[in-house]
Structure formats: structure tokens, C-alpha cells
């Protein structure tokens, strides 16, 4: 939904989906995933902070 150099706000497909504290996310199709950590979650919305510099 929103992205910056430090993190992003993501929309999750299902509010009941379990998301780990740390995971990789590919923000552009066919690009390598960026490592990130979940900072907050509210239903289907989630904020993540990128843990690797870009």
C-alpha cells in the first residue's frame, strides 16, 4: 500500500493469516525479496521495517 526506504504498509490477503515476526517480501514481481520485520498489525493491514539497507 505504502513504501519508503525504511519500510512499508502492507495489505494482507486474510485477517486470519499468521505472519511471522521476520520474513522476506518481494515488492516488485520477479525481484528478490527484502528482509523485514513486522512492527504492527491491525486486521488486514501491517507495517514492516526493512532490516537490510538498500
mmCIF entry with sequence, helices, sheets and N, C-alpha, C, O atoms, coordinates in Angstrom:
data_MODEL
# 
_entry.id   MODEL 
# 
_entity.id                         1 
_entity.type                       polymer 
_entity.pdbx_number_of_molecules   1 
# 
_entity_poly.entity_id                      1 
_entity_poly.type                           'polypeptide(L)' 
_entity_poly.nstd_linkage                   no 
_entity_poly.nstd_monomer                   no 
_entity_poly.pdbx_seq_one_letter_code       
;(UNK)(UNK)(UNK)(UNK)(UNK)(UNK)(UNK)(UNK)(UNK)(UNK)(UNK)(UNK)(UNK)(UNK)(UNK)(UNK)
(UNK)(UNK)(UNK)(UNK)(UNK)(UNK)(UNK)(UNK)(UNK)(UNK)(UNK)(UNK)(UNK)(UNK)(UNK)(UNK)
(UNK)(UNK)(UNK)(UNK)(UNK)(UNK)(UNK)(UNK)(UNK)(UNK)(UNK)(UNK)(UNK)(UNK)(UNK)(UNK)
(UNK)(UNK)(UNK)(UNK)(UNK)(UNK)
;
_entity_poly.pdbx_seq_one_letter_code_can   XXXXXXXXXXXXXXXXXXXXXXXXXXXXXXXXXXXXXXXXXXXXXXXXXXXXXX 
_entity_poly.pdbx_strand_id                 A 
# 
loop_
_entity_poly_seq.entity_id 
_entity_poly_seq.num 
_entity_poly_seq.mon_id 
_entity_poly_seq.hetero 
1 1  UNK n 
1 2  UNK n 
1 3  UNK n 
1 4  UNK n 
1 5  UNK n 
1 6  UNK n 
1 7  UNK n 
1 8  UNK n 
1 9  UNK n 
1 10 UNK n 
1 11 UNK n 
1 12 UNK n 
1 13 UNK n 
1 14 UNK n 
1 15 UNK n 
1 16 UNK n 
1 17 UNK n 
1 18 UNK n 
1 19 UNK n 
1 20 UNK n 
1 21 UNK n 
1 22 UNK n 
1 23 UNK n 
1 24 UNK n 
1 25 UNK n 
1 26 UNK n 
1 27 UNK n 
1 28 UNK n 
1 29 UNK n 
1 30 UNK n 
1 31 UNK n 
1 32 UNK n 
1 33 UNK n 
1 34 UNK n 
1 35 UNK n 
1 36 UNK n 
1 37 UNK n 
1 38 UNK n 
1 39 UNK n 
1 40 UNK n 
1 41 UNK n 
1 42 UNK n 
1 43 UNK n 
1 44 UNK n 
1 45 UNK n 
1 46 UNK n 
1 47 UNK n 
1 48 UNK n 
1 49 UNK n 
1 50 UNK n 
1 51 UNK n 
1 52 UNK n 
1 53 UNK n 
1 54 UNK n 
# 
_struct_asym.id          A 
_struct_asym.entity_id   1 
# 
_struct_sheet.id               AA1 
_struct_sheet.type             ? 
_struct_sheet.number_strands   5 
_struct_sheet.details          ? 
# 
loop_
_struct_sheet_order.sheet_id 
_struct_sheet_order.range_id_1 
_struct_sheet_order.range_id_2 
_struct_sheet_order.offset 
_struct_sheet_order.sense 
AA1 1 2 ? anti-parallel 
AA1 2 3 ? anti-parallel 
AA1 3 4 ? anti-parallel 
AA1 4 5 ? anti-parallel 
# 
loop_
_struct_sheet_range.sheet_id 
_struct_sheet_range.id 
_struct_sheet_range.beg_label_comp_id 
_struct_sheet_range.beg_label_asym_id 
_struct_sheet_range.beg_label_seq_id 
_struct_sheet_range.pdbx_beg_PDB_ins_code 
_struct_sheet_range.end_label_comp_id 
_struct_sheet_range.end_label_asym_id 
_struct_sheet_range.end_label_seq_id 
_struct_sheet_range.pdbx_end_PDB_ins_code 
_struct_sheet_range.beg_auth_comp_id 
_struct_sheet_range.beg_auth_asym_id 
_struct_sheet_range.beg_auth_seq_id 
_struct_sheet_range.end_auth_comp_id 
_struct_sheet_range.end_auth_asym_id 
_struct_sheet_range.end_auth_seq_id 
AA1 1 UNK A 2  ? UNK A 3  ? UNK A 2  UNK A 3  
AA1 2 UNK A 7  ? UNK A 11 ? UNK A 7  UNK A 11 
AA1 3 UNK A 45 ? UNK A 50 ? UNK A 45 UNK A 50 
AA1 4 UNK A 34 ? UNK A 42 ? UNK A 34 UNK A 42 
AA1 5 UNK A 22 ? UNK A 25 ? UNK A 22 UNK A 25 
# 
loop_
_atom_site.group_PDB 
_atom_site.id 
_atom_site.type_symbol 
_atom_site.label_atom_id 
_atom_site.label_alt_id 
_atom_site.label_comp_id 
_atom_site.label_asym_id 
_atom_site.label_entity_id 
_atom_site.label_seq_id 
_atom_site.pdbx_PDB_ins_code 
_atom_site.Cartn_x 
_atom_site.Cartn_y 
_atom_site.Cartn_z 
_atom_site.occupancy 
_atom_site.B_iso_or_equiv 
_atom_site.pdbx_formal_charge 
_atom_site.auth_seq_id 
_atom_site.auth_comp_id 
_atom_site.auth_asym_id 
_atom_site.auth_atom_id 
_atom_site.pdbx_PDB_model_num 
ATOM 1   N N  . UNK A 1 1  ? 0.824  -1.184  0.000   1.00 0.00 ? 1  UNK A N  1 
ATOM 2   C CA . UNK A 1 1  ? 0.000  0.000   0.000   1.00 0.00 ? 1  UNK A CA 1 
ATOM 3   C C  . UNK A 1 1  ? 0.876  1.259   0.000   1.00 0.00 ? 1  UNK A C  1 
ATOM 4   O O  . UNK A 1 1  ? 0.725  2.119   -0.868  1.00 0.00 ? 1  UNK A O  1 
ATOM 5   N N  . UNK A 1 2  ? 1.788  1.367   0.967   1.00 0.00 ? 2  UNK A N  1 
ATOM 6   C CA . UNK A 1 2  ? 2.753  2.477   1.021   1.00 0.00 ? 2  UNK A CA 1 
ATOM 7   C C  . UNK A 1 2  ? 4.139  1.884   1.184   1.00 0.00 ? 2  UNK A C  1 
ATOM 8   O O  . UNK A 1 2  ? 4.299  0.826   1.793   1.00 0.00 ? 2  UNK A O  1 
ATOM 9   N N  . UNK A 1 3  ? 5.143  2.561   0.642   1.00 0.00 ? 3  UNK A N  1 
ATOM 10  C CA . UNK A 1 3  ? 6.521  2.088   0.773   1.00 0.00 ? 3  UNK A CA 1 
ATOM 11  C C  . UNK A 1 3  ? 7.451  3.279   0.908   1.00 0.00 ? 3  UNK A C  1 
ATOM 12  O O  . UNK A 1 3  ? 7.237  4.322   0.291   1.00 0.00 ? 3  UNK A O  1 
ATOM 13  N N  . UNK A 1 4  ? 8.488  3.113   1.723   1.00 0.00 ? 4  UNK A N  1 
ATOM 14  C CA . UNK A 1 4  ? 9.546  4.116   1.857   1.00 0.00 ? 4  UNK A CA 1 
ATOM 15  C C  . UNK A 1 4  ? 10.871 3.356   1.872   1.00 0.00 ? 4  UNK A C  1 
ATOM 16  O O  . UNK A 1 4  ? 10.887 2.134   1.728   1.00 0.00 ? 4  UNK A O  1 
ATOM 17  N N  . UNK A 1 5  ? 11.958 4.061   2.041   1.00 0.00 ? 5  UNK A N  1 
ATOM 18  C CA . UNK A 1 5  ? 13.258 3.386   2.089   1.00 0.00 ? 5  UNK A CA 1 
ATOM 19  C C  . UNK A 1 5  ? 13.420 2.571   3.362   1.00 0.00 ? 5  UNK A C  1 
ATOM 20  O O  . UNK A 1 5  ? 14.222 1.638   3.403   1.00 0.00 ? 5  UNK A O  1 
ATOM 21  N N  . UNK A 1 6  ? 12.659 2.916   4.414   1.00 0.00 ? 6  UNK A N  1 
ATOM 22  C CA . UNK A 1 6  ? 12.786 2.232   5.705   1.00 0.00 ? 6  UNK A CA 1 
ATOM 23  C C  . UNK A 1 6  ? 11.785 1.108   5.924   1.00 0.00 ? 6  UNK A C  1 
ATOM 24  O O  . UNK A 1 6  ? 12.053 0.201   6.712   1.00 0.00 ? 6  UNK A O  1 
ATOM 25  N N  . UNK A 1 7  ? 10.632 1.139   5.249   1.00 0.00 ? 7  UNK A N  1 
ATOM 26  C CA . UNK A 1 7  ? 9.614  0.132   5.499   1.00 0.00 ? 7  UNK A CA 1 
ATOM 27  C C  . UNK A 1 7  ? 8.426  0.276   4.578   1.00 0.00 ? 7  UNK A C  1 
ATOM 28  O O  . UNK A 1 7  ? 8.465  0.998   3.582   1.00 0.00 ? 7  UNK A O  1 
ATOM 29  N N  . UNK A 1 8  ? 7.357  -0.437  4.940   1.00 0.00 ? 8  UNK A N  1 
ATOM 30  C CA . UNK A 1 8  ? 6.168  -0.423  4.090   1.00 0.00 ? 8  UNK A CA 1 
ATOM 31  C C  . UNK A 1 8  ? 4.929  -0.728  4.916   1.00 0.00 ? 8  UNK A C  1 
ATOM 32  O O  . UNK A 1 8  ? 5.010  -1.311  5.997   1.00 0.00 ? 8  UNK A O  1 
ATOM 33  N N  . UNK A 1 9  ? 3.786  -0.326  4.388   1.00 0.00 ? 9  UNK A N  1 
ATOM 34  C CA . UNK A 1 9  ? 2.491  -0.720  4.945   1.00 0.00 ? 9  UNK A CA 1 
ATOM 35  C C  . UNK A 1 9  ? 1.895  -1.692  3.937   1.00 0.00 ? 9  UNK A C  1 
ATOM 36  O O  . UNK A 1 9  ? 1.713  -1.354  2.768   1.00 0.00 ? 9  UNK A O  1 
ATOM 37  N N  . UNK A 1 10 ? 1.596  -2.894  4.395   1.00 0.00 ? 10 UNK A N  1 
ATOM 38  C CA . UNK A 1 10 ? 1.121  -3.958  3.521   1.00 0.00 ? 10 UNK A CA 1 
ATOM 39  C C  . UNK A 1 10 ? -0.324 -4.301  3.814   1.00 0.00 ? 10 UNK A C  1 
ATOM 40  O O  . UNK A 1 10 ? -0.792 -4.133  4.940   1.00 0.00 ? 10 UNK A O  1 
ATOM 41  N N  . UNK A 1 11 ? -1.030 -4.782  2.805   1.00 0.00 ? 11 UNK A N  1 
ATOM 42  C CA . UNK A 1 11 ? -2.377 -5.317  2.971   1.00 0.00 ? 11 UNK A CA 1 
ATOM 43  C C  . UNK A 1 11 ? -2.248 -6.833  2.872   1.00 0.00 ? 11 UNK A C  1 
ATOM 44  O O  . UNK A 1 11 ? -1.738 -7.353  1.879   1.00 0.00 ? 11 UNK A O  1 
ATOM 45  N N  . UNK A 1 12 ? -2.707 -7.536  3.897   1.00 0.00 ? 12 UNK A N  1 
ATOM 46  C CA . UNK A 1 12 ? -2.631 -8.992  3.970   1.00 0.00 ? 12 UNK A CA 1 
ATOM 47  C C  . UNK A 1 12 ? -3.901 -9.570  3.359   1.00 0.00 ? 12 UNK A C  1 
ATOM 48  O O  . UNK A 1 12 ? -4.983 -9.005  3.521   1.00 0.00 ? 12 UNK A O  1 
ATOM 49  N N  . UNK A 1 13 ? -3.773 -10.697 2.655   1.00 0.00 ? 13 UNK A N  1 
ATOM 50  C CA . UNK A 1 13 ? -4.911 -11.307 1.961   1.00 0.00 ? 13 UNK A CA 1 
ATOM 51  C C  . UNK A 1 13 ? -6.035 -11.702 2.906   1.00 0.00 ? 13 UNK A C  1 
ATOM 52  O O  . UNK A 1 13 ? -7.203 -11.675 2.519   1.00 0.00 ? 13 UNK A O  1 
ATOM 53  N N  . UNK A 1 14 ? -5.703 -12.068 4.135   1.00 0.00 ? 14 UNK A N  1 
ATOM 54  C CA . UNK A 1 14 ? -6.713 -12.508 5.097   1.00 0.00 ? 14 UNK A CA 1 
ATOM 55  C C  . UNK A 1 14 ? -6.326 -12.046 6.490   1.00 0.00 ? 14 UNK A C  1 
ATOM 56  O O  . UNK A 1 14 ? -5.171 -12.179 6.892   1.00 0.00 ? 14 UNK A O  1 
ATOM 57  N N  . UNK A 1 15 ? -7.287 -11.503 7.230   1.00 0.00 ? 15 UNK A N  1 
ATOM 58  C CA . UNK A 1 15 ? -7.010 -11.041 8.593   1.00 0.00 ? 15 UNK A CA 1 
ATOM 59  C C  . UNK A 1 15 ? -6.603 -12.203 9.494   1.00 0.00 ? 15 UNK A C  1 
ATOM 60  O O  . UNK A 1 15 ? -5.939 -11.988 10.508  1.00 0.00 ? 15 UNK A O  1 
ATOM 61  N N  . UNK A 1 16 ? -6.989 -13.430 9.145   1.00 0.00 ? 16 UNK A N  1 
ATOM 62  C CA . UNK A 1 16 ? -6.659 -14.595 9.953   1.00 0.00 ? 16 UNK A CA 1 
ATOM 63  C C  . UNK A 1 16 ? -5.326 -15.234 9.613   1.00 0.00 ? 16 UNK A C  1 
ATOM 64  O O  . UNK A 1 16 ? -4.930 -16.203 10.260  1.00 0.00 ? 16 UNK A O  1 
ATOM 65  N N  . UNK A 1 17 ? -4.619 -14.714 8.610   1.00 0.00 ? 17 UNK A N  1 
ATOM 66  C CA . UNK A 1 17 ? -3.345 -15.273 8.175   1.00 0.00 ? 17 UNK A CA 1 
ATOM 67  C C  . UNK A 1 17 ? -2.267 -14.985 9.216   1.00 0.00 ? 17 UNK A C  1 
ATOM 68  O O  . UNK A 1 17 ? -2.115 -13.845 9.654   1.00 0.00 ? 17 UNK A O  1 
ATOM 69  N N  . UNK A 1 18 ? -1.526 -16.003 9.611   1.00 0.00 ? 18 UNK A N  1 
ATOM 70  C CA . UNK A 1 18 ? -0.426 -15.830 10.546  1.00 0.00 ? 18 UNK A CA 1 
ATOM 71  C C  . UNK A 1 18 ? 0.811  -15.373 9.790   1.00 0.00 ? 18 UNK A C  1 
ATOM 72  O O  . UNK A 1 18 ? 1.191  -15.975 8.785   1.00 0.00 ? 18 UNK A O  1 
ATOM 73  N N  . UNK A 1 19 ? 1.438  -14.306 10.275  1.00 0.00 ? 19 UNK A N  1 
ATOM 74  C CA . UNK A 1 19 ? 2.644  -13.760 9.644   1.00 0.00 ? 19 UNK A CA 1 
ATOM 75  C C  . UNK A 1 19 ? 3.740  -13.761 10.705  1.00 0.00 ? 19 UNK A C  1 
ATOM 76  O O  . UNK A 1 19 ? 3.530  -13.239 11.799  1.00 0.00 ? 19 UNK A O  1 
ATOM 77  N N  . UNK A 1 20 ? 4.914  -14.341 10.403  1.00 0.00 ? 20 UNK A N  1 
ATOM 78  C CA . UNK A 1 20 ? 6.000  -14.368 11.387  1.00 0.00 ? 20 UNK A CA 1 
ATOM 79  C C  . UNK A 1 20 ? 6.555  -12.974 11.658  1.00 0.00 ? 20 UNK A C  1 
ATOM 80  O O  . UNK A 1 20 ? 6.293  -12.038 10.903  1.00 0.00 ? 20 UNK A O  1 
ATOM 81  N N  . UNK A 1 21 ? 7.322  -12.838 12.738  1.00 0.00 ? 21 UNK A N  1 
ATOM 82  C CA . UNK A 1 21 ? 7.928  -11.560 13.110  1.00 0.00 ? 21 UNK A CA 1 
ATOM 83  C C  . UNK A 1 21 ? 8.913  -11.088 12.040  1.00 0.00 ? 21 UNK A C  1 
ATOM 84  O O  . UNK A 1 21 ? 8.952  -9.901  11.719  1.00 0.00 ? 21 UNK A O  1 
ATOM 85  N N  . UNK A 1 22 ? 9.709  -12.006 11.484  1.00 0.00 ? 22 UNK A N  1 
ATOM 86  C CA . UNK A 1 22 ? 10.683 -11.675 10.426  1.00 0.00 ? 22 UNK A CA 1 
ATOM 87  C C  . UNK A 1 22 ? 10.390 -12.519 9.204   1.00 0.00 ? 22 UNK A C  1 
ATOM 88  O O  . UNK A 1 22 ? 10.129 -13.716 9.323   1.00 0.00 ? 22 UNK A O  1 
ATOM 89  N N  . UNK A 1 23 ? 10.431 -11.907 8.025   1.00 0.00 ? 23 UNK A N  1 
ATOM 90  C CA . UNK A 1 23 ? 10.165 -12.620 6.785   1.00 0.00 ? 23 UNK A CA 1 
ATOM 91  C C  . UNK A 1 23 ? 10.700 -11.804 5.618   1.00 0.00 ? 23 UNK A C  1 
ATOM 92  O O  . UNK A 1 23 ? 11.139 -10.669 5.803   1.00 0.00 ? 23 UNK A O  1 
ATOM 93  N N  . UNK A 1 24 ? 10.668 -12.370 4.425   1.00 0.00 ? 24 UNK A N  1 
ATOM 94  C CA . UNK A 1 24 ? 11.066 -11.668 3.212   1.00 0.00 ? 24 UNK A CA 1 
ATOM 95  C C  . UNK A 1 24 ? 9.829  -11.292 2.412   1.00 0.00 ? 24 UNK A C  1 
ATOM 96  O O  . UNK A 1 24 ? 8.853  -12.041 2.372   1.00 0.00 ? 24 UNK A O  1 
ATOM 97  N N  . UNK A 1 25 ? 9.875  -10.136 1.781   1.00 0.00 ? 25 UNK A N  1 
ATOM 98  C CA . UNK A 1 25 ? 8.748  -9.687  0.964   1.00 0.00 ? 25 UNK A CA 1 
ATOM 99  C C  . UNK A 1 25 ? 9.280  -9.157  -0.368  1.00 0.00 ? 25 UNK A C  1 
ATOM 100 O O  . UNK A 1 25 ? 10.195 -8.334  -0.398  1.00 0.00 ? 25 UNK A O  1 
ATOM 101 N N  . UNK A 1 26 ? 8.699  -9.637  -1.465  1.00 0.00 ? 26 UNK A N  1 
ATOM 102 C CA . UNK A 1 26 ? 9.047  -9.142  -2.802  1.00 0.00 ? 26 UNK A CA 1 
ATOM 103 C C  . UNK A 1 26 ? 8.015  -8.085  -3.167  1.00 0.00 ? 26 UNK A C  1 
ATOM 104 O O  . UNK A 1 26 ? 6.841  -8.401  -3.356  1.00 0.00 ? 26 UNK A O  1 
ATOM 105 N N  . UNK A 1 27 ? 8.441  -6.851  -3.265  1.00 0.00 ? 27 UNK A N  1 
ATOM 106 C CA . UNK A 1 27 ? 7.525  -5.738  -3.516  1.00 0.00 ? 27 UNK A CA 1 
ATOM 107 C C  . UNK A 1 27 ? 7.301  -5.499  -5.004  1.00 0.00 ? 27 UNK A C  1 
ATOM 108 O O  . UNK A 1 27 ? 6.350  -4.821  -5.392  1.00 0.00 ? 27 UNK A O  1 
ATOM 109 N N  . UNK A 1 28 ? 8.170  -6.051  -5.830  1.00 0.00 ? 28 UNK A N  1 
ATOM 110 C CA . UNK A 1 28 ? 8.056  -5.936  -7.280  1.00 0.00 ? 28 UNK A CA 1 
ATOM 111 C C  . UNK A 1 28 ? 8.120  -7.358  -7.836  1.00 0.00 ? 28 UNK A C  1 
ATOM 112 O O  . UNK A 1 28 ? 9.005  -8.121  -7.447  1.00 0.00 ? 28 UNK A O  1 
ATOM 113 N N  . UNK A 1 29 ? 7.207  -7.735  -8.733  1.00 0.00 ? 29 UNK A N  1 
ATOM 114 C CA . UNK A 1 29 ? 7.243  -9.094  -9.279  1.00 0.00 ? 29 UNK A CA 1 
ATOM 115 C C  . UNK A 1 29 ? 8.625  -9.448  -9.845  1.00 0.00 ? 29 UNK A C  1 
ATOM 116 O O  . UNK A 1 29 ? 9.278  -8.624  -10.487 1.00 0.00 ? 29 UNK A O  1 
ATOM 117 N N  . UNK A 1 30 ? 9.048  -10.673 -9.597  1.00 0.00 ? 30 UNK A N  1 
ATOM 118 C CA . UNK A 1 30 ? 10.324 -11.210 -10.088 1.00 0.00 ? 30 UNK A CA 1 
ATOM 119 C C  . UNK A 1 30 ? 11.555 -10.527 -9.500  1.00 0.00 ? 30 UNK A C  1 
ATOM 120 O O  . UNK A 1 30 ? 12.650 -10.667 -10.046 1.00 0.00 ? 30 UNK A O  1 
ATOM 121 N N  . UNK A 1 31 ? 11.401 -9.796  -8.408  1.00 0.00 ? 31 UNK A N  1 
ATOM 122 C CA . UNK A 1 31 ? 12.555 -9.192  -7.745  1.00 0.00 ? 31 UNK A CA 1 
ATOM 123 C C  . UNK A 1 31 ? 12.905 -10.024 -6.511  1.00 0.00 ? 31 UNK A C  1 
ATOM 124 O O  . UNK A 1 31 ? 12.041 -10.716 -5.974  1.00 0.00 ? 31 UNK A O  1 
ATOM 125 N N  . UNK A 1 32 ? 14.148 -9.968  -6.060  1.00 0.00 ? 32 UNK A N  1 
ATOM 126 C CA . UNK A 1 32 ? 14.494 -10.722 -4.845  1.00 0.00 ? 32 UNK A CA 1 
ATOM 127 C C  . UNK A 1 32 ? 13.771 -10.125 -3.639  1.00 0.00 ? 32 UNK A C  1 
ATOM 128 O O  . UNK A 1 32 ? 13.566 -8.913  -3.583  1.00 0.00 ? 32 UNK A O  1 
ATOM 129 N N  . UNK A 1 33 ? 13.386 -10.956 -2.682  1.00 0.00 ? 33 UNK A N  1 
ATOM 130 C CA . UNK A 1 33 ? 12.682 -10.437 -1.512  1.00 0.00 ? 33 UNK A CA 1 
ATOM 131 C C  . UNK A 1 33 ? 13.590 -9.596  -0.620  1.00 0.00 ? 33 UNK A C  1 
ATOM 132 O O  . UNK A 1 33 ? 14.796 -9.829  -0.544  1.00 0.00 ? 33 UNK A O  1 
ATOM 133 N N  . UNK A 1 34 ? 12.995 -8.622  0.047   1.00 0.00 ? 34 UNK A N  1 
ATOM 134 C CA . UNK A 1 34 ? 13.707 -7.811  1.048   1.00 0.00 ? 34 UNK A CA 1 
ATOM 135 C C  . UNK A 1 34 ? 13.367 -8.355  2.421   1.00 0.00 ? 34 UNK A C  1 
ATOM 136 O O  . UNK A 1 34 ? 12.205 -8.632  2.715   1.00 0.00 ? 34 UNK A O  1 
ATOM 137 N N  . UNK A 1 35 ? 14.377 -8.507  3.261   1.00 0.00 ? 35 UNK A N  1 
ATOM 138 C CA . UNK A 1 35 ? 14.160 -8.968  4.621   1.00 0.00 ? 35 UNK A CA 1 
ATOM 139 C C  . UNK A 1 35 ? 13.518 -7.847  5.430   1.00 0.00 ? 35 UNK A C  1 
ATOM 140 O O  . UNK A 1 35 ? 13.921 -6.688  5.332   1.00 0.00 ? 35 UNK A O  1 
ATOM 141 N N  . UNK A 1 36 ? 12.516 -8.204  6.228   1.00 0.00 ? 36 UNK A N  1 
ATOM 142 C CA . UNK A 1 36 ? 11.820 -7.194  7.023   1.00 0.00 ? 36 UNK A CA 1 
ATOM 143 C C  . UNK A 1 36 ? 11.312 -7.814  8.314   1.00 0.00 ? 36 UNK A C  1 
ATOM 144 O O  . UNK A 1 36 ? 11.334 -9.033  8.487   1.00 0.00 ? 36 UNK A O  1 
ATOM 145 N N  . UNK A 1 37 ? 10.857 -6.957  9.214   1.00 0.00 ? 37 UNK A N  1 
ATOM 146 C CA . UNK A 1 37 ? 10.235 -7.420  10.450  1.00 0.00 ? 37 UNK A CA 1 
ATOM 147 C C  . UNK A 1 37 ? 8.914  -6.691  10.655  1.00 0.00 ? 37 UNK A C  1 
ATOM 148 O O  . UNK A 1 37 ? 8.780  -5.507  10.346  1.00 0.00 ? 37 UNK A O  1 
ATOM 149 N N  . UNK A 1 38 ? 7.950  -7.424  11.181  1.00 0.00 ? 38 UNK A N  1 
ATOM 150 C CA . UNK A 1 38 ? 6.628  -6.871  11.455  1.00 0.00 ? 38 UNK A CA 1 
ATOM 151 C C  . UNK A 1 38 ? 6.740  -5.916  12.638  1.00 0.00 ? 38 UNK A C  1 
ATOM 152 O O  . UNK A 1 38 ? 7.285  -6.272  13.683  1.00 0.00 ? 38 UNK A O  1 
ATOM 153 N N  . UNK A 1 39 ? 6.223  -4.704  12.470  1.00 0.00 ? 39 UNK A N  1 
ATOM 154 C CA . UNK A 1 39 ? 6.249  -3.688  13.519  1.00 0.00 ? 39 UNK A CA 1 
ATOM 155 C C  . UNK A 1 39 ? 4.868  -3.570  14.168  1.00 0.00 ? 39 UNK A C  1 
ATOM 156 O O  . UNK A 1 39 ? 4.761  -3.458  15.390  1.00 0.00 ? 39 UNK A O  1 
ATOM 157 N N  . UNK A 1 40 ? 3.820  -3.594  13.356  1.00 0.00 ? 40 UNK A N  1 
ATOM 158 C CA . UNK A 1 40 ? 2.452  -3.532  13.876  1.00 0.00 ? 40 UNK A CA 1 
ATOM 159 C C  . UNK A 1 40 ? 1.541  -4.275  12.920  1.00 0.00 ? 40 UNK A C  1 
ATOM 160 O O  . UNK A 1 40 ? 1.876  -4.516  11.760  1.00 0.00 ? 40 UNK A O  1 
ATOM 161 N N  . UNK A 1 41 ? 0.373  -4.632  13.448  1.00 0.00 ? 41 UNK A N  1 
ATOM 162 C CA . UNK A 1 41 ? -0.646 -5.289  12.628  1.00 0.00 ? 41 UNK A CA 1 
ATOM 163 C C  . UNK A 1 41 ? -2.015 -4.923  13.169  1.00 0.00 ? 41 UNK A C  1 
ATOM 164 O O  . UNK A 1 41 ? -2.234 -4.902  14.380  1.00 0.00 ? 41 UNK A O  1 
ATOM 165 N N  . UNK A 1 42 ? -2.934 -4.634  12.256  1.00 0.00 ? 42 UNK A N  1 
ATOM 166 C CA . UNK A 1 42 ? -4.308 -4.325  12.614  1.00 0.00 ? 42 UNK A CA 1 
ATOM 167 C C  . UNK A 1 42 ? -5.195 -4.971  11.552  1.00 0.00 ? 42 UNK A C  1 
ATOM 168 O O  . UNK A 1 42 ? -5.440 -4.374  10.504  1.00 0.00 ? 42 UNK A O  1 
ATOM 169 N N  . UNK A 1 43 ? -5.676 -6.185  11.816  1.00 0.00 ? 43 UNK A N  1 
ATOM 170 C CA . UNK A 1 43 ? -6.509 -6.901  10.857  1.00 0.00 ? 43 UNK A CA 1 
ATOM 171 C C  . UNK A 1 43 ? -5.734 -7.237  9.603   1.00 0.00 ? 43 UNK A C  1 
ATOM 172 O O  . UNK A 1 43 ? -4.759 -7.986  9.656   1.00 0.00 ? 43 UNK A O  1 
ATOM 173 N N  . UNK A 1 44 ? -6.156 -6.688  8.467   1.00 0.00 ? 44 UNK A N  1 
ATOM 174 C CA . UNK A 1 44 ? -5.502 -6.958  7.183   1.00 0.00 ? 44 UNK A CA 1 
ATOM 175 C C  . UNK A 1 44 ? -4.391 -5.971  6.845   1.00 0.00 ? 44 UNK A C  1 
ATOM 176 O O  . UNK A 1 44 ? -3.767 -6.091  5.791   1.00 0.00 ? 44 UNK A O  1 
ATOM 177 N N  . UNK A 1 45 ? -4.130 -4.998  7.714   1.00 0.00 ? 45 UNK A N  1 
ATOM 178 C CA . UNK A 1 45 ? -3.062 -4.010  7.495   1.00 0.00 ? 45 UNK A CA 1 
ATOM 179 C C  . UNK A 1 45 ? -1.876 -4.359  8.391   1.00 0.00 ? 45 UNK A C  1 
ATOM 180 O O  . UNK A 1 45 ? -2.052 -4.786  9.532   1.00 0.00 ? 45 UNK A O  1 
ATOM 181 N N  . UNK A 1 46 ? -0.659 -4.173  7.857   1.00 0.00 ? 46 UNK A N  1 
ATOM 182 C CA . UNK A 1 46 ? 0.539  -4.480  8.623   1.00 0.00 ? 46 UNK A CA 1 
ATOM 183 C C  . UNK A 1 46 ? 1.655  -3.529  8.227   1.00 0.00 ? 46 UNK A C  1 
ATOM 184 O O  . UNK A 1 46 ? 1.840  -3.225  7.049   1.00 0.00 ? 46 UNK A O  1 
ATOM 185 N N  . UNK A 1 47 ? 2.395  -3.065  9.222   1.00 0.00 ? 47 UNK A N  1 
ATOM 186 C CA . UNK A 1 47 ? 3.557  -2.227  8.980   1.00 0.00 ? 47 UNK A CA 1 
ATOM 187 C C  . UNK A 1 47 ? 4.815  -3.036  9.176   1.00 0.00 ? 47 UNK A C  1 
ATOM 188 O O  . UNK A 1 47 ? 4.932  -3.775  10.154  1.00 0.00 ? 47 UNK A O  1 
ATOM 189 N N  . UNK A 1 48 ? 5.777  -2.907  8.245   1.00 0.00 ? 48 UNK A N  1 
ATOM 190 C CA . UNK A 1 48 ? 7.038  -3.623  8.347   1.00 0.00 ? 48 UNK A CA 1 
ATOM 191 C C  . UNK A 1 48 ? 8.194  -2.635  8.229   1.00 0.00 ? 48 UNK A C  1 
ATOM 192 O O  . UNK A 1 48 ? 8.081  -1.588  7.593   1.00 0.00 ? 48 UNK A O  1 
ATOM 193 N N  . UNK A 1 49 ? 9.308  -2.998  8.860   1.00 0.00 ? 49 UNK A N  1 
ATOM 194 C CA . UNK A 1 49 ? 10.545 -2.229  8.773   1.00 0.00 ? 49 UNK A CA 1 
ATOM 195 C C  . UNK A 1 49 ? 11.553 -3.116  8.042   1.00 0.00 ? 49 UNK A C  1 
ATOM 196 O O  . UNK A 1 49 ? 11.725 -4.283  8.393   1.00 0.00 ? 49 UNK A O  1 
ATOM 197 N N  . UNK A 1 50 ? 12.216 -2.565  7.033   1.00 0.00 ? 50 UNK A N  1 
ATOM 198 C CA . UNK A 1 50 ? 13.242 -3.314  6.318   1.00 0.00 ? 50 UNK A CA 1 
ATOM 199 C C  . UNK A 1 50 ? 14.462 -3.472  7.211   1.00 0.00 ? 50 UNK A C  1 
ATOM 200 O O  . UNK A 1 50 ? 14.907 -2.503  7.827   1.00 0.00 ? 50 UNK A O  1 
ATOM 201 N N  . UNK A 1 51 ? 15.005 -4.672  7.288   1.00 0.00 ? 51 UNK A N  1 
ATOM 202 C CA . UNK A 1 51 ? 16.143 -4.948  8.170   1.00 0.00 ? 51 UNK A CA 1 
ATOM 203 C C  . UNK A 1 51 ? 17.458 -4.971  7.432   1.00 0.00 ? 51 UNK A C  1 
ATOM 204 O O  . UNK A 1 51 ? 18.504 -5.164  8.051   1.00 0.00 ? 51 UNK A O  1 
ATOM 205 N N  . UNK A 1 52 ? 17.436 -4.777  6.121   1.00 0.00 ? 52 UNK A N  1 
ATOM 206 C CA . UNK A 1 52 ? 18.656 -4.718  5.331   1.00 0.00 ? 52 UNK A CA 1 
ATOM 207 C C  . UNK A 1 52 ? 18.674 -3.396  4.576   1.00 0.00 ? 52 UNK A C  1 
ATOM 208 O O  . UNK A 1 52 ? 17.635 -2.967  4.072   1.00 0.00 ? 52 UNK A O  1 
ATOM 209 N N  . UNK A 1 53 ? 19.819 -2.745  4.486   1.00 0.00 ? 53 UNK A N  1 
ATOM 210 C CA . UNK A 1 53 ? 19.868 -1.489  3.723   1.00 0.00 ? 53 UNK A CA 1 
ATOM 211 C C  . UNK A 1 53 ? 19.710 -1.751  2.237   1.00 0.00 ? 53 UNK A C  1 
ATOM 212 O O  . UNK A 1 53 ? 20.078 -2.821  1.752   1.00 0.00 ? 53 UNK A O  1 
ATOM 213 N N  . UNK A 1 54 ? 19.183 -0.812  1.532   1.00 0.00 ? 54 UNK A N  1 
ATOM 214 C CA . UNK A 1 54 ? 19.005 -0.965  0.086   1.00 0.00 ? 54 UNK A CA 1 
ATOM 215 C C  . UNK A 1 54 ? 19.747 0.132   -0.609  1.00 0.00 ? 54 UNK A C  1 
ATOM 216 O O  . UNK A 1 54 ? 19.738 0.202   -1.838  1.00 0.00 ? 54 UNK A O  1 
# 
